[in-house]
Amino acid sequence: MPRPARVFALAAHLAIGIAACAGQRGGPVAPSRAEAPPPFAVAPDFRVPDSTGTPRGLADLAGPHGLVLVTYRGHW
């Protein structure tokens, strides 16, 4: 990469980083004291709006065969 392009890329990254930090409001958030559910526990039903604004709940998605919700943290 030519030198002017590297300088521009560095300046752009710095500007984006400063803008991201400047947009934060308030201080650090205290850690949650919520207890983790036991393995294989049934999740409580909750409702949240989908991308169209329609409220959806876990019971709506379960269907006749139930629903398995898997979250994968990943290892990088």
PDB file with SEQRES, HELIX, SHEET and CRYST1 records, atoms N, CA, C and O in Angstrom:
SEQRES   1 A   76  MET PRO ARG PRO ALA ARG VAL PHE ALA LEU ALA ALA HIS          
SEQRES   2 A   76  LEU ALA ILE GLY ILE ALA ALA CYS ALA GLY GLN ARG GLY          
SEQRES   3 A   76  GLY PRO VAL ALA PRO SER ARG ALA GLU ALA PRO PRO PRO          
SEQRES   4 A   76  PHE ALA VAL ALA PRO ASP PHE ARG VAL PRO ASP SER THR          
SEQRES   5 A   76  GLY THR PRO ARG GLY LEU ALA ASP LEU ALA GLY PRO HIS          
SEQRES   6 A   76  GLY LEU VAL LEU VAL THR TYR ARG GLY HIS TRP                  
HELIX    1 AA1 ARG A    3  ALA A   22  1                                  20    
HELIX    2 AA2 LEU A   58  ALA A   62  1                                   5    
SHEET    1 AA1 2 ARG A  47  PRO A  49  0                                        
SHEET    2 AA1 2 PRO A  55  GLY A  57 -1                                        
CRYST1    1.000    1.000    1.000  90.00  90.00  90.00 P 1           1          
ATOM      1  N   MET A   1       0.859  -1.166   0.000  1.00  0.00           N  
ATOM      2  CA  MET A   1       0.000   0.000   0.000  1.00  0.00           C  
ATOM      3  C   MET A   1       0.907   1.230   0.000  1.00  0.00           C  
ATOM      4  O   MET A   1       1.834   1.307   0.807  1.00  0.00           O  
ATOM      5  N   PRO A   2       0.658   2.188  -0.885  1.00  0.00           N  
ATOM      6  CA  PRO A   2       1.483   3.398  -0.920  1.00  0.00           C  
ATOM      7  C   PRO A   2       1.347   4.193   0.379  1.00  0.00           C  
ATOM      8  O   PRO A   2       0.349   4.092   1.092  1.00  0.00           O  
ATOM      9  N   ARG A   3       2.373   4.977   0.659  1.00  0.00           N  
ATOM     10  CA  ARG A   3       2.412   5.734   1.914  1.00  0.00           C  
ATOM     11  C   ARG A   3       1.207   6.654   2.107  1.00  0.00           C  
ATOM     12  O   ARG A   3       0.650   6.660   3.205  1.00  0.00           O  
ATOM     13  N   PRO A   4       0.764   7.438   1.105  1.00  0.00           N  
ATOM     14  CA  PRO A   4      -0.407   8.297   1.333  1.00  0.00           C  
ATOM     15  C   PRO A   4      -1.659   7.489   1.697  1.00  0.00           C  
ATOM     16  O   PRO A   4      -2.469   7.933   2.511  1.00  0.00           O  
ATOM     17  N   ALA A   5      -1.814   6.325   1.107  1.00  0.00           N  
ATOM     18  CA  ALA A   5      -2.981   5.496   1.423  1.00  0.00           C  
ATOM     19  C   ALA A   5      -2.893   4.979   2.853  1.00  0.00           C  
ATOM     20  O   ALA A   5      -3.909   4.906   3.544  1.00  0.00           O  
ATOM     21  N   ARG A   6      -1.695   4.619   3.310  1.00  0.00           N  
ATOM     22  CA  ARG A   6      -1.525   4.151   4.693  1.00  0.00           C  
ATOM     23  C   ARG A   6      -1.819   5.267   5.680  1.00  0.00           C  
ATOM     24  O   ARG A   6      -2.464   5.039   6.704  1.00  0.00           O  
ATOM     25  N   VAL A   7      -1.351   6.471   5.381  1.00  0.00           N  
ATOM     26  CA  VAL A   7      -1.599   7.613   6.264  1.00  0.00           C  
ATOM     27  C   VAL A   7      -3.096   7.901   6.322  1.00  0.00           C  
ATOM     28  O   VAL A   7      -3.636   8.158   7.398  1.00  0.00           O  
ATOM     29  N   PHE A   8      -3.768   7.861   5.176  1.00  0.00           N  
ATOM     30  CA  PHE A   8      -5.210   8.093   5.151  1.00  0.00           C  
ATOM     31  C   PHE A   8      -5.948   7.011   5.930  1.00  0.00           C  
ATOM     32  O   PHE A   8      -6.869   7.317   6.688  1.00  0.00           O  
ATOM     33  N   ALA A   9      -5.557   5.753   5.755  1.00  0.00           N  
ATOM     34  CA  ALA A   9      -6.215   4.648   6.468  1.00  0.00           C  
ATOM     35  C   ALA A   9      -6.025   4.798   7.970  1.00  0.00           C  
ATOM     36  O   ALA A   9      -6.967   4.584   8.733  1.00  0.00           O  
ATOM     37  N   LEU A  10      -4.831   5.159   8.406  1.00  0.00           N  
ATOM     38  CA  LEU A  10      -4.566   5.356   9.832  1.00  0.00           C  
ATOM     39  C   LEU A  10      -5.401   6.510  10.375  1.00  0.00           C  
ATOM     40  O   LEU A  10      -5.990   6.400  11.450  1.00  0.00           O  
ATOM     41  N   ALA A  11      -5.454   7.618   9.634  1.00  0.00           N  
ATOM     42  CA  ALA A  11      -6.248   8.767  10.078  1.00  0.00           C  
ATOM     43  C   ALA A  11      -7.733   8.412  10.145  1.00  0.00           C  
ATOM     44  O   ALA A  11      -8.427   8.834  11.070  1.00  0.00           O  
ATOM     45  N   ALA A  12      -8.222   7.649   9.182  1.00  0.00           N  
ATOM     46  CA  ALA A  12      -9.632   7.245   9.187  1.00  0.00           C  
ATOM     47  C   ALA A  12      -9.937   6.355  10.381  1.00  0.00           C  
ATOM     48  O   ALA A  12     -10.968   6.529  11.030  1.00  0.00           O  
ATOM     49  N   HIS A  13      -9.057   5.403  10.683  1.00  0.00           N  
ATOM     50  CA  HIS A  13      -9.263   4.523  11.835  1.00  0.00           C  
ATOM     51  C   HIS A  13      -9.242   5.317  13.139  1.00  0.00           C  
ATOM     52  O   HIS A  13     -10.054   5.065  14.030  1.00  0.00           O  
ATOM     53  N   LEU A  14      -8.343   6.251  13.256  1.00  0.00           N  
ATOM     54  CA  LEU A  14      -8.287   7.077  14.466  1.00  0.00           C  
ATOM     55  C   LEU A  14      -9.552   7.918  14.610  1.00  0.00           C  
ATOM     56  O   LEU A  14     -10.103   8.030  15.705  1.00  0.00           O  
ATOM     57  N   ALA A  15     -10.012   8.507  13.515  1.00  0.00           N  
ATOM     58  CA  ALA A  15     -11.221   9.333  13.573  1.00  0.00           C  
ATOM     59  C   ALA A  15     -12.438   8.500  13.956  1.00  0.00           C  
ATOM     60  O   ALA A  15     -13.267   8.947  14.749  1.00  0.00           O  
ATOM     61  N   ILE A  16     -12.555   7.303  13.408  1.00  0.00           N  
ATOM     62  CA  ILE A  16     -13.683   6.428  13.749  1.00  0.00           C  
ATOM     63  C   ILE A  16     -13.604   6.018  15.212  1.00  0.00           C  
ATOM     64  O   ILE A  16     -14.624   6.004  15.902  1.00  0.00           O  
ATOM     65  N   GLY A  17     -12.414   5.684  15.698  1.00  0.00           N  
ATOM     66  CA  GLY A  17     -12.255   5.302  17.102  1.00  0.00           C  
ATOM     67  C   GLY A  17     -12.598   6.431  18.051  1.00  0.00           C  
ATOM     68  O   GLY A  17     -13.262   6.210  19.064  1.00  0.00           O  
ATOM     69  N   ILE A  18     -12.157   7.632  17.737  1.00  0.00           N  
ATOM     70  CA  ILE A  18     -12.463   8.789  18.588  1.00  0.00           C  
ATOM     71  C   ILE A  18     -13.954   9.083  18.562  1.00  0.00           C  
ATOM     72  O   ILE A  18     -14.545   9.375  19.602  1.00  0.00           O  
ATOM     73  N   ALA A  19     -14.574   9.010  17.382  1.00  0.00           N  
ATOM     74  CA  ALA A  19     -16.015   9.253  17.283  1.00  0.00           C  
ATOM     75  C   ALA A  19     -16.802   8.207  18.064  1.00  0.00           C  
ATOM     76  O   ALA A  19     -17.804   8.538  18.698  1.00  0.00           O  
ATOM     77  N   ALA A  20     -16.367   6.959  18.028  1.00  0.00           N  
ATOM     78  CA  ALA A  20     -17.066   5.897  18.760  1.00  0.00           C  
ATOM     79  C   ALA A  20     -16.959   6.118  20.264  1.00  0.00           C  
ATOM     80  O   ALA A  20     -17.935   5.930  20.990  1.00  0.00           O  
ATOM     81  N   CYS A  21     -15.788   6.513  20.730  1.00  0.00           N  
ATOM     82  CA  CYS A  21     -15.610   6.759  22.165  1.00  0.00           C  
ATOM     83  C   CYS A  21     -16.356   8.011  22.613  1.00  0.00           C  
ATOM     84  O   CYS A  21     -16.878   8.052  23.727  1.00  0.00           O  
ATOM     85  N   ALA A  22     -16.413   9.020  21.771  1.00  0.00           N  
ATOM     86  CA  ALA A  22     -17.086  10.265  22.137  1.00  0.00           C  
ATOM     87  C   ALA A  22     -18.591  10.080  22.215  1.00  0.00           C  
ATOM     88  O   ALA A  22     -19.266  10.818  22.932  1.00  0.00           O  
ATOM     89  N   GLY A  23     -19.128   9.107  21.490  1.00  0.00           N  
ATOM     90  CA  GLY A  23     -20.563   8.879  21.490  1.00  0.00           C  
ATOM     91  C   GLY A  23     -21.073   8.153  22.715  1.00  0.00           C  
ATOM     92  O   GLY A  23     -22.285   8.068  22.912  1.00  0.00           O  
ATOM     93  N   GLN A  24     -20.184   7.625  23.547  1.00  0.00           N  
ATOM     94  CA  GLN A  24     -20.618   6.895  24.736  1.00  0.00           C  
ATOM     95  C   GLN A  24     -21.072   7.869  25.805  1.00  0.00           C  
ATOM     96  O   GLN A  24     -20.458   8.915  26.011  1.00  0.00           O  
ATOM     97  N   ARG A  25     -22.153   7.517  26.482  1.00  0.00           N  
ATOM     98  CA  ARG A  25     -22.687   8.350  27.553  1.00  0.00           C  
ATOM     99  C   ARG A  25     -22.661   7.567  28.853  1.00  0.00           C  
ATOM    100  O   ARG A  25     -22.864   6.353  28.853  1.00  0.00           O  
ATOM    101  N   GLY A  26     -22.417   8.243  29.940  1.00  0.00           N  
ATOM    102  CA  GLY A  26     -22.446   7.597  31.252  1.00  0.00           C  
ATOM    103  C   GLY A  26     -21.167   6.825  31.529  1.00  0.00           C  
ATOM    104  O   GLY A  26     -20.249   6.773  30.711  1.00  0.00           O  
ATOM    105  N   GLY A  27     -21.144   6.238  32.691  1.00  0.00           N  
ATOM    106  CA  GLY A  27     -19.979   5.483  33.109  1.00  0.00           C  
ATOM    107  C   GLY A  27     -20.143   4.005  32.822  1.00  0.00           C  
ATOM    108  O   GLY A  27     -21.054   3.595  32.103  1.00  0.00           O  
ATOM    109  N   PRO A  28     -19.256   3.216  33.388  1.00  0.00           N  
ATOM    110  CA  PRO A  28     -19.338   1.779  33.177  1.00  0.00           C  
ATOM    111  C   PRO A  28     -20.602   1.198  33.803  1.00  0.00           C  
ATOM    112  O   PRO A  28     -21.124   1.734  34.780  1.00  0.00           O  
ATOM    113  N   VAL A  29     -21.076   0.124  33.245  1.00  0.00           N  
ATOM    114  CA  VAL A  29     -22.282  -0.538  33.734  1.00  0.00           C  
ATOM    115  C   VAL A  29     -21.884  -1.599  34.750  1.00  0.00           C  
ATOM    116  O   VAL A  29     -20.949  -2.368  34.526  1.00  0.00           O  
ATOM    117  N   ALA A  30     -22.601  -1.634  35.866  1.00  0.00           N  
ATOM    118  CA  ALA A  30     -22.309  -2.620  36.903  1.00  0.00           C  
ATOM    119  C   ALA A  30     -22.644  -4.018  36.393  1.00  0.00           C  
ATOM    120  O   ALA A  30     -23.608  -4.190  35.648  1.00  0.00           O  
ATOM    121  N   PRO A  31     -21.861  -5.008  36.784  1.00  0.00           N  
ATOM    122  CA  PRO A  31     -22.156  -6.372  36.348  1.00  0.00           C  
ATOM    123  C   PRO A  31     -23.487  -6.858  36.905  1.00  0.00           C  
ATOM    124  O   PRO A  31     -23.904  -6.452  37.990  1.00  0.00           O  
ATOM    125  N   SER A  32     -24.136  -7.713  36.168  1.00  0.00           N  
ATOM    126  CA  SER A  32     -25.431  -8.253  36.574  1.00  0.00           C  
ATOM    127  C   SER A  32     -25.244  -9.320  37.646  1.00  0.00           C  
ATOM    128  O   SER A  32     -24.259 -10.058  37.637  1.00  0.00           O  
ATOM    129  N   ARG A  33     -26.186  -9.392  38.556  1.00  0.00           N  
ATOM    130  CA  ARG A  33     -26.150 -10.405  39.612  1.00  0.00           C  
ATOM    131  C   ARG A  33     -27.144 -11.534  39.328  1.00  0.00           C  
ATOM    132  O   ARG A  33     -27.474 -12.306  40.228  1.00  0.00           O  
ATOM    133  N   ALA A  34     -27.616 -11.634  38.105  1.00  0.00           N  
ATOM    134  CA  ALA A  34     -28.595 -12.659  37.754  1.00  0.00           C  
ATOM    135  C   ALA A  34     -27.960 -14.042  37.835  1.00  0.00           C  
ATOM    136  O   ALA A  34     -26.797 -14.236  37.482  1.00  0.00           O  
ATOM    137  N   GLU A  35     -28.742 -14.980  38.302  1.00  0.00           N  
ATOM    138  CA  GLU A  35     -28.282 -16.360  38.391  1.00  0.00           C  
ATOM    139  C   GLU A  35     -28.460 -17.041  37.036  1.00  0.00           C  
ATOM    140  O   GLU A  35     -29.429 -16.781  36.323  1.00  0.00           O  
ATOM    141  N   ALA A  36     -27.537 -17.895  36.697  1.00  0.00           N  
ATOM    142  CA  ALA A  36     -27.654 -18.654  35.456  1.00  0.00           C  
ATOM    143  C   ALA A  36     -28.676 -19.768  35.642  1.00  0.00           C  
ATOM    144  O   ALA A  36     -28.724 -20.391  36.703  1.00  0.00           O  
ATOM    145  N   PRO A  37     -29.487 -20.026  34.632  1.00  0.00           N  
ATOM    146  CA  PRO A  37     -30.444 -21.128  34.758  1.00  0.00           C  
ATOM    147  C   PRO A  37     -29.707 -22.465  34.723  1.00  0.00           C  
ATOM    148  O   PRO A  37     -28.619 -22.557  34.156  1.00  0.00           O  
ATOM    149  N   PRO A  38     -30.282 -23.482  35.314  1.00  0.00           N  
ATOM    150  CA  PRO A  38     -29.634 -24.800  35.264  1.00  0.00           C  
ATOM    151  C   PRO A  38     -29.666 -25.351  33.841  1.00  0.00           C  
ATOM    152  O   PRO A  38     -30.508 -24.938  33.043  1.00  0.00           O  
ATOM    153  N   PRO A  39     -28.779 -26.260  33.517  1.00  0.00           N  
ATOM    154  CA  PRO A  39     -28.796 -26.854  32.176  1.00  0.00           C  
ATOM    155  C   PRO A  39     -30.139 -27.515  31.880  1.00  0.00           C  
ATOM    156  O   PRO A  39     -30.750 -28.117  32.764  1.00  0.00           O  
ATOM    157  N   PHE A  40     -30.587 -27.403  30.657  1.00  0.00           N  
ATOM    158  CA  PHE A  40     -31.825 -27.998  30.150  1.00  0.00           C  
ATOM    159  C   PHE A  40     -33.081 -27.413  30.793  1.00  0.00           C  
ATOM    160  O   PHE A  40     -34.145 -28.029  30.744  1.00  0.00           O  
ATOM    161  N   ALA A  41     -32.967 -26.238  31.390  1.00  0.00           N  
ATOM    162  CA  ALA A  41     -34.135 -25.590  31.993  1.00  0.00           C  
ATOM    163  C   ALA A  41     -35.021 -25.007  30.893  1.00  0.00           C  
ATOM    164  O   ALA A  41     -34.535 -24.629  29.827  1.00  0.00           O  
ATOM    165  N   VAL A  42     -36.301 -24.939  31.158  1.00  0.00           N  
ATOM    166  CA  VAL A  42     -37.246 -24.342  30.217  1.00  0.00           C  
ATOM    167  C   VAL A  42     -37.162 -22.825  30.349  1.00  0.00           C  
ATOM    168  O   VAL A  42     -37.261 -22.282  31.449  1.00  0.00           O  
ATOM    169  N   ALA A  43     -36.978 -22.151  29.225  1.00  0.00           N  
ATOM    170  CA  ALA A  43     -36.881 -20.690  29.239  1.00  0.00           C  
ATOM    171  C   ALA A  43     -38.258 -20.085  29.487  1.00  0.00           C  
ATOM    172  O   ALA A  43     -39.253 -20.591  28.969  1.00  0.00           O  
ATOM    173  N   PRO A  44     -38.332 -19.012  30.271  1.00  0.00           N  
ATOM    174  CA  PRO A  44     -39.629 -18.360  30.475  1.00  0.00           C  
ATOM    175  C   PRO A  44     -40.084 -17.683  29.182  1.00  0.00           C  
ATOM    176  O   PRO A  44     -39.266 -17.218  28.388  1.00  0.00           O  
ATOM    177  N   ASP A  45     -41.394 -17.635  28.985  1.00  0.00           N  
ATOM    178  CA  ASP A  45     -41.929 -16.991  27.791  1.00  0.00           C  
ATOM    179  C   ASP A  45     -41.769 -15.475  27.922  1.00  0.00           C  
ATOM    180  O   ASP A  45     -42.035 -14.910  28.983  1.00  0.00           O  
ATOM    181  N   PHE A  46     -41.343 -14.833  26.867  1.00  0.00           N  
ATOM    182  CA  PHE A  46     -41.244 -13.376  26.843  1.00  0.00           C  
ATOM    183  C   PHE A  46     -41.631 -12.899  25.461  1.00  0.00           C  
ATOM    184  O   PHE A  46     -41.594 -13.669  24.502  1.00  0.00           O  
ATOM    185  N   ARG A  47     -41.999 -11.644  25.353  1.00  0.00           N  
ATOM    186  CA  ARG A  47     -42.432 -11.076  24.080  1.00  0.00           C  
ATOM    187  C   ARG A  47     -41.535  -9.890  23.727  1.00  0.00           C  
ATOM    188  O   ARG A  47     -41.254  -9.034  24.566  1.00  0.00           O  
ATOM    189  N   VAL A  48     -41.096  -9.857  22.483  1.00  0.00           N  
ATOM    190  CA  VAL A  48     -40.311  -8.743  21.952  1.00  0.00           C  
ATOM    191  C   VAL A  48     -40.809  -8.456  20.533  1.00  0.00           C  
ATOM    192  O   VAL A  48     -41.313  -9.360  19.866  1.00  0.00           O  
ATOM    193  N   PRO A  49     -40.677  -7.216  20.065  1.00  0.00           N  
ATOM    194  CA  PRO A  49     -41.109  -6.922  18.698  1.00  0.00           C  
ATOM    195  C   PRO A  49     -40.107  -7.468  17.677  1.00  0.00           C  
ATOM    196  O   PRO A  49     -38.896  -7.415  17.888  1.00  0.00           O  
ATOM    197  N   ASP A  50     -40.638  -7.998  16.560  1.00  0.00           N  
ATOM    198  CA  ASP A  50     -39.760  -8.447  15.489  1.00  0.00           C  
ATOM    199  C   ASP A  50     -39.403  -7.264  14.591  1.00  0.00           C  
ATOM    200  O   ASP A  50     -39.679  -6.116  14.939  1.00  0.00           O  
ATOM    201  N   SER A  51     -38.797  -7.535  13.452  1.00  0.00           N  
ATOM    202  CA  SER A  51     -38.335  -6.456  12.574  1.00  0.00           C  
ATOM    203  C   SER A  51     -39.478  -5.643  11.974  1.00  0.00           C  
ATOM    204  O   SER A  51     -39.255  -4.531  11.495  1.00  0.00           O  
ATOM    205  N   THR A  52     -40.704  -6.181  11.991  1.00  0.00           N  
ATOM    206  CA  THR A  52     -41.853  -5.435  11.470  1.00  0.00           C  
ATOM    207  C   THR A  52     -42.643  -4.752  12.576  1.00  0.00           C  
ATOM    208  O   THR A  52     -43.614  -4.048  12.299  1.00  0.00           O  
ATOM    209  N   GLY A  53     -42.233  -4.954  13.834  1.00  0.00           N  
ATOM    210  CA  GLY A  53     -42.923  -4.345  14.961  1.00  0.00           C  
ATOM    211  C   GLY A  53     -43.980  -5.235  15.585  1.00  0.00           C  
ATOM    212  O   GLY A  53     -44.591  -4.856  16.584  1.00  0.00           O  
ATOM    213  N   THR A  54     -44.209  -6.414  15.016  1.00  0.00           N  
ATOM    214  CA  THR A  54     -45.191  -7.349  15.564  1.00  0.00           C  
ATOM    215  C   THR A  54     -44.612  -8.038  16.794  1.00  0.00           C  
ATOM    216  O   THR A  54     -43.515  -8.593  16.721  1.00  0.00           O  
ATOM    217  N   PRO A  55     -45.324  -8.017  17.929  1.00  0.00           N  
ATOM    218  CA  PRO A  55     -44.810  -8.701  19.123  1.00  0.00           C  
ATOM    219  C   PRO A  55     -44.753 -10.216  18.901  1.00  0.00           C  
ATOM    220  O   PRO A  55     -45.723 -10.817  18.439  1.00  0.00           O  
ATOM    221  N   ARG A  56     -43.633 -10.816  19.227  1.00  0.00           N  
ATOM    222  CA  ARG A  56     -43.446 -12.268  19.105  1.00  0.00           C  
ATOM    223  C   ARG A  56     -42.957 -12.802  20.442  1.00  0.00           C  
ATOM    224  O   ARG A  56     -42.232 -12.124  21.171  1.00  0.00           O  
ATOM    225  N   GLY A  57     -43.356 -14.002  20.746  1.00  0.00           N  
ATOM    226  CA  GLY A  57     -42.928 -14.644  21.986  1.00  0.00           C  
ATOM    227  C   GLY A  57     -42.394 -16.035  21.708  1.00  0.00           C  
ATOM    228  O   GLY A  57     -42.563 -16.568  20.612  1.00  0.00           O  
ATOM    229  N   LEU A  58     -41.748 -16.618  22.707  1.00  0.00           N  
ATOM    230  CA  LEU A  58     -41.230 -17.967  22.537  1.00  0.00           C  
ATOM    231  C   LEU A  58     -42.358 -18.959  22.289  1.00  0.00           C  
ATOM    232  O   LEU A  58     -42.200 -19.895  21.505  1.00  0.00           O  
ATOM    233  N   ALA A  59     -43.493 -18.761  22.952  1.00  0.00           N  
ATOM    234  CA  ALA A  59     -44.622 -19.673  22.760  1.00  0.00           C  
ATOM    235  C   ALA A  59     -45.122 -19.617  21.314  1.00  0.00           C  
ATOM    236  O   ALA A  59     -45.580 -20.629  20.783  1.00  0.00           O  
ATOM    237  N   ASP A  60     -45.039 -18.447  20.671  1.00  0.00           N  
ATOM    238  CA  ASP A  60     -45.462 -18.320  19.274  1.00  0.00           C  
ATOM    239  C   ASP A  60     -44.558 -19.131  18.345  1.00  0.00           C  
ATOM    240  O   ASP A  60     -45.016 -19.649  17.327  1.00  0.00           O  
ATOM    241  N   LEU A  61     -43.292 -19.240  18.691  1.00  0.00           N  
ATOM    242  CA  LEU A  61     -42.318 -19.902  17.828  1.00  0.00           C  
ATOM    243  C   LEU A  61     -42.206 -21.394  18.097  1.00  0.00           C  
ATOM    244  O   LEU A  61     -41.689 -22.131  17.257  1.00  0.00           O  
ATOM    245  N   ALA A  62     -42.678 -21.853  19.246  1.00  0.00           N  
ATOM    246  CA  ALA A  62     -42.466 -23.238  19.653  1.00  0.00           C  
ATOM    247  C   ALA A  62     -43.135 -24.226  18.712  1.00  0.00           C  
ATOM    248  O   ALA A  62     -42.510 -25.215  18.329  1.00  0.00           O  
ATOM    249  N   GLY A  63     -44.361 -23.998  18.334  1.00  0.00           N  
ATOM    250  CA  GLY A  63     -45.053 -24.927  17.452  1.00  0.00           C  
ATOM    251  C   GLY A  63     -45.371 -26.244  18.152  1.00  0.00           C  
ATOM    252  O   GLY A  63     -45.187 -26.356  19.364  1.00  0.00           O  
ATOM    253  N   PRO A  64     -45.847 -27.246  17.404  1.00  0.00           N  
ATOM    254  CA  PRO A  64     -46.269 -28.497  18.024  1.00  0.00           C  
ATOM    255  C   PRO A  64     -45.109 -29.351  18.537  1.00  0.00           C  
ATOM    256  O   PRO A  64     -45.317 -30.210  19.394  1.00  0.00           O  
ATOM    257  N   HIS A  65     -43.909 -29.135  18.037  1.00  0.00           N  
ATOM    258  CA  HIS A  65     -42.779 -29.975  18.431  1.00  0.00           C  
ATOM    259  C   HIS A  65     -41.825 -29.276  19.390  1.00  0.00           C  
ATOM    260  O   HIS A  65     -40.776 -29.828  19.721  1.00  0.00           O  
ATOM    261  N   GLY A  66     -42.158 -28.100  19.831  1.00  0.00           N  
ATOM    262  CA  GLY A  66     -41.292 -27.373  20.744  1.00  0.00           C  
ATOM    263  C   GLY A  66     -40.263 -26.536  20.004  1.00  0.00           C  
ATOM    264  O   GLY A  66     -40.292 -26.429  18.778  1.00  0.00           O  
ATOM    265  N   LEU A  67     -39.376 -25.957  20.751  1.00  0.00           N  
ATOM    266  CA  LEU A  67     -38.368 -25.065  20.199  1.00  0.00           C  
ATOM    267  C   LEU A  67     -37.069 -25.274  20.961  1.00  0.00           C  
ATOM    268  O   LEU A  67     -37.073 -25.341  22.190  1.00  0.00           O  
ATOM    269  N   VAL A  68     -35.976 -25.376  20.254  1.00  0.00           N  
ATOM    270  CA  VAL A  68     -34.662 -25.459  20.879  1.00  0.00           C  
ATOM    271  C   VAL A  68     -33.926 -24.178  20.531  1.00  0.00           C  
ATOM    272  O   VAL A  68     -33.731 -23.859  19.358  1.00  0.00           O  
ATOM    273  N   LEU A  69     -33.521 -23.450  21.556  1.00  0.00           N  
ATOM    274  CA  LEU A  69     -32.789 -22.206  21.364  1.00  0.00           C  
ATOM    275  C   LEU A  69     -31.342 -22.454  21.753  1.00  0.00           C  
ATOM    276  O   LEU A  69     -31.056 -22.781  22.905  1.00  0.00           O  
ATOM    277  N   VAL A  70     -30.430 -22.304  20.808  1.00  0.00           N  
ATOM    278  CA  VAL A  70     -29.016 -22.568  21.044  1.00  0.00           C  
ATOM    279  C   VAL A  70     -28.256 -21.266  20.872  1.00  0.00           C  
ATOM    280  O   VAL A  70     -28.406 -20.578  19.863  1.00  0.00           O  
ATOM    281  N   THR A  71     -27.448 -20.934  21.849  1.00  0.00           N  
ATOM    282  CA  THR A  71     -26.552 -19.790  21.721  1.00  0.00           C  
ATOM    283  C   THR A  71     -25.130 -20.320  21.714  1.00  0.00           C  
ATOM    284  O   THR A  71     -24.770 -21.159  22.540  1.00  0.00           O  
ATOM    285  N   TYR A  72     -24.336 -19.840  20.801  1.00  0.00           N  
ATOM    286  CA  TYR A  72     -22.967 -20.315  20.650  1.00  0.00           C  
ATOM    287  C   TYR A  72     -22.020 -19.156  20.883  1.00  0.00           C  
ATOM    288  O   TYR A  72     -22.011 -18.192  20.117  1.00  0.00           O  
ATOM    289  N   ARG A  73     -21.234 -19.241  21.923  1.00  0.00           N  
ATOM    290  CA  ARG A  73     -20.271 -18.192  22.233  1.00  0.00           C  
ATOM    291  C   ARG A  73     -19.111 -18.179  21.267  1.00  0.00           C  
ATOM    292  O   ARG A  73     -18.607 -17.115  20.906  1.00  0.00           O  
ATOM    293  N   GLY A  74     -18.694 -19.332  20.854  1.00  0.00           N  
ATOM    294  CA  GLY A  74     -17.564 -19.425  19.942  1.00  0.00           C  
ATOM    295  C   GLY A  74     -16.230 -19.322  20.668  1.00  0.00           C  
ATOM    296  O   GLY A  74     -16.155 -18.826  21.792  1.00  0.00           O  
ATOM    297  N   HIS A  75     -15.208 -19.786  20.027  1.00  0.00           N  
ATOM    298  CA  HIS A  75     -13.844 -19.701  20.569  1.00  0.00           C  
ATOM    299  C   HIS A  75     -12.945 -19.199  19.459  1.00  0.00           C  
ATOM    300  O   HIS A  75     -12.695 -19.899  18.478  1.00  0.00           O  
ATOM    301  N   TRP A  76     -12.468 -17.989  19.623  1.00  0.00           N  
ATOM    302  CA  TRP A  76     -11.601 -17.415  18.605  1.00  0.00           C  
ATOM    303  C   TRP A  76     -10.239 -17.202  19.158  1.00  0.00           C  
ATOM    304  O   TRP A  76      -9.354 -16.722  18.450  1.00  0.00           O  
TER     305      TRP A  76                                                      
END                                                                             
